[in-house]
Amino acid sequence: MSEFLSNDYLLYPPYPPASTLAQWLEESNGITRQIFSSISIADQVVPQINILNPPLWELGHLTWFHEFWVHRDGQESKPSFMKNADYLFNSSEMAHQDRWSTPMPSLDSVLEYNHSVIESIQELLRATIDNKVAYFIQLAILHQDMHNEAFAYMWQTMGRPIPFAPFSPFTKESELETNSQTWIHFPKSTIQAGSEQGSGFIFDNEKWAHSIDLPAFDIASTPVTNGDYLEFLESPGNLAQSSPVAPPFHWKKEGDVWLERIFNQWLPLNHAAAVRHISYLDAQRFCERNQVRLPNEHELSLLMSQKQGAWQSSNLWEWTSSTFVPFPGFSADPYVDYSQPWFDGNYQVLKGGSSFTPDRLRRVAFRNFYQGQRSDHFCGFRTCLL
């Protein structure tokens, strides 16, 4: 591997054995190829909006990411399996709007590119690899996992059939009734935020472990439900606003009945299920109306580190009040654009994971982040007492 500004990634072992990485790679890439095995020409066309990418470009990009960081050692000087791959599929160079207008190779060509790249990595995994190679292989697998989840977001946004089987029952988000809410009290404490050296693979925004003095707080045992949110939407206080909060994009009302869309199916709204596709901005307005607040990322992490039973998972990414900022001791890892460009005050931290998040990304220390107006991902929230 080439030398990078930071070599902190050498401090991340232990890594999974090569056999596990090979299994993860096969699983993640198998999901991607399954999505494209039955994709139609029409499915490859999506509107040019900032929350979507053309599916063919996204397939090329995640393949390029594997190749660039693993097969090519992060060096553009090393040849690619595909002509102009750096120009076409490097998200740091290809402007978002240009992904629609730039001529792309055919789907068959990109799938062949994908096959060549993934097979080259599997060949590496059949030999002996060092920690540098293991780091970049795991980074690329997790990057692909994120893009697979993004395909699910895209298909939900577009009202298409579910693209692949979820890792945990998707019905948890739409049909599983929540338990009665209670408030869980956490006394004042000092907790550890971030990740330690030698604890296994981490992302650079988790660096490094540090102590946080956390005041006492009370947090909801269950997430906000569809029923809770509907009551808020229909409240006189909301309706009287000059700009009232609107229903989520996947809700509609037919007569007196509220429905929600789950991919391409409209179903009666389950009032007891965790509400999803709510932006941070609208979650904040819900909290203001109900005289509660969102938890910060440390409070939510502390809750999620407890055994389930006293609290119930939403099976969603949950918003926090924490702006996405670097921890003390942060330095960018070789994939510089993963975290550093987004420390601009416009992103909020989310914790947890959705039905389309594999277990290997469901770590309490993992910090997801999105702009506050986004609601297309599978996101919800819970509240704390003021």
Helices and strands as residue ranges (DSSP letters): G 8-11, H 18-37, G 42-44, H 55-66, I 67-71, H 85-89, H 98-101, H 107-125, H 131-158, G 170-173, E 183-186, E 189-193, G 204-206, E 210-214, E 217-220, H 226-233, H 236-239, E 251-254, E 257-262, E 265-268, H 280-290, E 292-293, H 297-304, E 317-323, G 336-338, G 340-342, E 347-352, G 359-361, E 368-371, E 379-380, E 384-385
